[in-house]
Amino acid sequence: MATGKQIQRIYALGAQCGLLDRELGADDNLHLWVKQWSLKDHISELTEKQANFIIARLIDYKENVCPEKPAEIEPITSAQQSLCFRLMYELAQVSPSEIDVRERLRGLICKVTGKNIKADGDIFYKVTRDEGAQIIETLKRIIRSEGRSCLQERKKKRGEKNGTGAADTAEPP
């Protein structure tokens, strides 16, 4: 039978290569991989020779096939989160809506990041610092756009009120 160190090594290599999924138990990719190479249902059933063979295959897989894990992704900062909410409240003043500010922000986060964000949880869950910057820039762009359209509407109303607006009148002959 395989030694404890060999079994630990197999699990460690499987985790490093992304093959191990503890939620799936014996149905994860590591166990399916071991079964493919040794015809054993569980890692603890391996002989020492089979364990060494599996370890060698995992090392080879890790060095040549296994995708590199990206560096730790920096999460969105609390300052970015605060700015997002400040900008959303500013947008709510410029462009009122019946939809709650938090819900509008959640929708924008979903659109910018492409992630499905649950309404009842943390709306910034797994949002990166770069995505936070994109959200902020998008909000600024929307506010500028909405601000311009509101300003144009006010000018038009002022012109109609003063009798100088010519938006709906035909040009004189």
JOMOTA-V674830 format. One record per pair of residues at least 24 apart in sequence whose C-alpha atoms are under 10 Angstrom apart, sorted by the first residue. I is the first residue (numbers start at 0). J is the second residue. Records with the same first field share a line. If there is no record, write none. Layout:
BEGIN
I=J ; J
END
This chain:
BEGIN
0=42 ; 43 ; 44 ; 45 ; 46 ; 47 ; 48 ; 49 ; 50
1=42 ; 43 ; 44 ; 45 ; 46 ; 47 ; 48 ; 49 ; 50 ; 51
2=43 ; 45 ; 46 ; 47 ; 50
3=43
5=42 ; 43 ; 45 ; 46 ; 47 ; 50 ; 51 ; 53 ; 54
6=42 ; 43 ; 44 ; 45 ; 47 ; 50 ; 51 ; 53 ; 54
7=42
8=50 ; 51 ; 53 ; 54 ; 57
9=33 ; 42 ; 50 ; 51 ; 53 ; 54 ; 55 ; 56 ; 57 ; 58
10=42 ; 54 ; 57
11=54 ; 57
12=54 ; 56 ; 57 ; 58 ; 60 ; 61
13=54 ; 57 ; 58 ; 60 ; 61
15=57 ; 61 ; 65 ; 66 ; 67 ; 68
16=57 ; 58 ; 60 ; 61 ; 62 ; 64 ; 65 ; 66 ; 67 ; 68
17=61 ; 65 ; 66 ; 68
18=57 ; 65
29=57
32=56 ; 57
33=57
72=125 ; 126 ; 127 ; 128 ; 129
73=125 ; 126 ; 127 ; 128 ; 129
74=123 ; 124 ; 125 ; 126 ; 127 ; 128 ; 129 ; 130 ; 131
75=123 ; 124 ; 125 ; 126 ; 127 ; 128 ; 129 ; 130 ; 131 ; 132
76=123 ; 126 ; 127 ; 128 ; 131 ; 132
77=123
78=131
79=128 ; 131 ; 132 ; 134 ; 135
80=122 ; 123 ; 128 ; 131 ; 132 ; 134 ; 135
82=131 ; 134 ; 135 ; 138
83=108 ; 131 ; 132 ; 134 ; 135 ; 136 ; 137 ; 138 ; 139
84=135 ; 138
86=135 ; 136 ; 138 ; 139 ; 141 ; 142
87=135 ; 138 ; 139 ; 141 ; 142
89=138 ; 139 ; 142
90=138 ; 139 ; 141 ; 142 ; 143 ; 145 ; 146
91=142
92=142 ; 146
93=141 ; 142 ; 143 ; 144 ; 145 ; 146 ; 147 ; 148 ; 149 ; 150
94=141 ; 142 ; 145 ; 146 ; 148 ; 149
104=134 ; 138
107=134 ; 137 ; 138
108=133 ; 134 ; 135 ; 137
109=134
110=134
111=137
END
